[in-house]
Amino acid sequence: MEIPFFKYQGTGNDFVMIDNRANIFPKEKTDKIASICDRHFGVGADGIILVENDVTYDFKMTYFNADGSETFCGNGGRCAVAFAKFLNIIDSTTHFIASDGPHYAEIKNDTVSLQMIDVDEIKISKNTAFVYTGTQHHVKMVDNLENYPVFEHGKKIRYSYKSPGANVNFVQQLNEDTFRVRTYEKGVENETLACGTGVTAVAIAMHKTGKTNSNAIILPVEGGQLEVSFDVNNNVYTNVFLKGPATFVFKGIIDC
């Protein structure tokens, strides 16, 4: 079966987007998902996003990593919102459901502001933190991030966690409210140009550990710049918003 797809990217995090409201995509074929995401023999992407029907919300977002595993993705969520607007499912605001629960989002031009889940548990140790922001994240402060061996160290840390493992974010503080981030992502098994749930984890960890007093954090990543804002009430991080661009790249047909 030939299925139309649309390629979107958010600060370099790139996704194959499929309108699956008619249930045309074979979600059980993880090998097919991996082959589509292959950058040499397929379309090439960090993951596949299906926009599907839901009886309660505007739409359902189903996300698969490049290896076929299912999880949530922040930049993917922002791209799903942009795609849903293209499909005329939504206008400028939306409530949708994903694997980690419901989300609210606003879109203006190519910029999407996505409300993330509340965070009430942050595990802190020396120079590191563990935060769940829709998926698992390890956060580590480093010096000289430009030349840091992200792949080598990220892979080692990623597999030090029990299944399903953790994404690994390496962070360097640039000023009071700006933190540069590079991320090794599980499921992709490589460094990606950006990670939305990752920068969200970084922003919250930096505030929790006193590296910043700001509740609006700027996060340069390899593919551009993201922003995270939040409120803090009784040590719970609420009204957490991930903001950045979500851009259409090209469209095509895949054979499933």
C-alpha positions in Angstrom: 0.0 0.0 0.0 1.3 3.5 -0.9 1.0 5.9 2.0 1.6 9.7 1.8 4.0 11.1 4.4 5.2 14.6 5.3 8.6 15.4 6.7 8.8 18.0 9.6 11.6 19.1 11.8 11.9 21.0 15.0 15.4 22.5 15.6 16.8 19.6 13.6 14.8 16.8 15.3 13.2 15.4 12.2 10.1 13.2 11.8 8.1 11.3 9.2 4.5 12.5 9.8 1.6 10.3 8.7 -2.1 11.1 8.8 -3.3 7.8 10.3 -6.9 8.7 11.0 -8.0 5.9 8.7 -5.7 3.4 10.4 -3.7 2.8 7.2 -0.2 2.5 8.8 1.0 -1.0 9.9 2.1 0.0 13.5 3.0 -3.6 14.3 5.8 -3.7 11.7 8.7 -2.3 13.7 11.2 -3.4 11.0 9.3 -1.2 8.6 9.5 1.7 11.0 13.2 1.3 11.3 13.7 1.0 7.5 11.7 4.2 6.9 13.8 6.1 9.5 17.1 4.8 8.0 19.1 7.7 6.7 20.9 5.7 4.0 18.2 3.4 2.7 15.0 5.1 3.8 13.4 8.5 4.2 15.6 9.3 7.2 14.3 10.5 10.5 14.7 10.4 14.3 11.2 8.9 14.4 7.7 8.4 13.0 4.7 10.3 14.2 1.1 9.2 13.5 -1.8 11.6 13.9 -4.8 9.6 14.8 -8.5 10.0 15.8 -9.5 10.3 19.5 -13.0 10.5 20.9 -12.1 12.9 23.7 -9.2 15.1 22.3 -8.6 16.9 19.0 -6.2 14.1 18.0 -4.0 11.3 19.3 -0.2 11.4 18.7 1.6 8.1 18.4 5.3 8.3 18.3 7.9 5.6 17.4 11.6 6.0 17.8 13.8 5.1 14.8 14.2 1.6 16.2 10.4 1.1 16.4 10.1 1.5 20.2 7.2 3.7 21.3 7.6 6.7 23.6 6.8 10.4 23.9 8.8 13.1 22.1 8.6 16.9 22.9 9.8 18.2 19.6 7.7 15.5 17.9 4.7 16.8 19.8 5.3 20.3 18.6 5.6 19.0 15.0 2.4 16.9 15.4 0.6 20.2 16.3 1.9 21.9 13.2 0.9 18.8 11.1 -2.6 18.8 12.7 -3.0 22.4 11.8 -1.9 21.6 8.2 -4.6 18.8 8.1 -7.2 21.4 9.4 -7.8 19.3 12.5 -7.0 22.3 14.7 -6.7 26.1 14.4 -4.4 28.0 16.8 -4.8 25.9 20.0 -5.3 22.3 20.7 -5.7 19.6 23.3 -4.3 16.2 22.2 -3.4 12.9 23.8 0.0 11.1 23.7 1.6 8.2 25.4 2.4 10.3 28.5 -1.0 11.8 28.8 -2.9 14.9 27.6 -1.2 18.0 26.3 -2.2 21.6 25.5 -0.5 23.6 22.7 -0.6 26.9 20.9 0.7 27.5 17.4 1.6 30.8 15.7 3.2 30.7 12.3 6.0 28.1 12.6 6.3 28.4 16.4 4.7 25.9 18.7 4.4 26.2 22.5 3.7 22.8 24.0 2.6 22.2 27.6 4.6 19.3 29.0 3.6 17.0 32.0 4.1 18.3 35.5 7.3 17.1 37.2 7.3 16.3 40.9 10.3 14.0 41.3 13.9 14.9 40.4 16.7 12.6 41.6 19.9 14.7 42.2 23.4 13.5 42.7 26.8 15.1 42.1 26.8 17.0 38.8 23.9 14.8 37.6 20.1 14.5 37.8 17.4 12.1 36.6 14.1 13.6 35.4 11.0 12.1 33.8 9.5 14.6 31.3 7.4 12.2 29.2 10.4 9.9 28.8 13.5 9.2 31.0 16.4 11.7 31.1 19.8 11.7 32.6 21.3 15.3 32.9 25.0 15.8 33.4 27.0 19.1 33.7 30.2 19.2 31.7 32.9 21.6 30.6 33.9 22.3 27.0 30.6 20.9 25.6 31.8 21.7 22.1 34.4 19.0 22.1 32.8 16.6 24.6 32.5 12.9 23.4 28.7 12.8 23.5 28.3 9.6 21.6 30.8 7.6 23.5 29.8 8.8 27.0 26.1 9.0 26.2 25.9 5.4 25.0 27.7 4.2 28.1 25.3 6.1 30.5 22.2 5.2 28.4 22.8 1.5 28.9 23.7 1.9 32.6 20.0 2.3 33.3 17.6 -0.7 33.3 15.2 -1.1 30.3 14.1 1.1 28.6 17.2 3.1 29.5 17.5 6.9 29.5 18.3 9.7 27.1 21.5 11.4 28.2 21.8 15.2 28.2 25.2 17.0 28.5 24.9 20.6 29.7 27.2 23.6 29.8 26.0 26.9 31.5 26.5 30.0 29.3 24.9 32.6 31.6 22.2 33.0 34.3 19.4 31.7 32.2 21.1 30.0 29.2 22.3 26.4 29.0 23.7 24.7 25.9 22.6 21.1 25.5 23.7 18.1 23.5 21.7 14.9 23.7 22.3 11.2 23.1 18.8 9.6 22.5 17.8 6.1 23.2 15.8 4.5 20.3 17.9 6.6 17.9 21.1 5.4 19.6 23.0 8.4 18.5 23.3 12.1 19.2 20.4 14.1 17.8 20.4 17.8 16.8 17.8 18.5 19.5 15.6 16.8 22.1 12.5 18.6 23.5 11.9 16.4 26.5 15.7 16.6 27.1 15.9 20.4 27.2 12.8 20.3 29.5 14.6 18.0 31.9 17.7 20.2 31.7 15.8 23.4 32.5 14.0 21.9 35.5 17.2 20.2 36.8 19.2 23.5 36.5 16.5 25.3 38.5 16.2 22.5 41.1 20.0 22.5 41.7 20.2 26.3 42.0 22.2 26.8 38.8 19.6 29.4 37.9 16.7 31.3 39.6 14.9 32.0 36.3 11.7 30.2 35.4 12.2 31.0 31.7 15.3 29.1 30.3 17.0 29.5 26.9 18.5 26.3 25.6 20.7 26.4 22.5 20.9 22.9 20.9 22.8 21.7 17.9 19.9 22.4 15.6 18.9 25.8 16.9 17.3 27.2 20.1 14.5 26.1 22.3 12.9 27.7 25.3 11.4 26.2 28.5 9.3 28.0 31.1 7.5 26.8 34.2 6.0 27.6 37.6 7.1 26.0 40.9 4.6 25.2 43.6 5.5 23.1 46.6 8.5 21.6 44.7 6.2 20.6 41.8 7.0 22.0 38.4 3.8 23.0 36.7 2.7 24.9 33.6 5.8 23.6 31.9 6.0 24.8 28.3 8.4 23.9 25.6 8.6 26.5 22.8 10.4 26.5 19.4 10.0 26.1 15.7 8.2 23.3 13.9 8.7 23.4 10.2 7.5 21.4 7.1 10.4 20.1 5.0 9.0 17.9 2.2 6.3 15.3 1.3 6.4 12.0 -0.5 5.0 8.4 -0.8 6.2 5.3 1.1 5.3 1.8 0.2 4.0 -0.2 3.3 
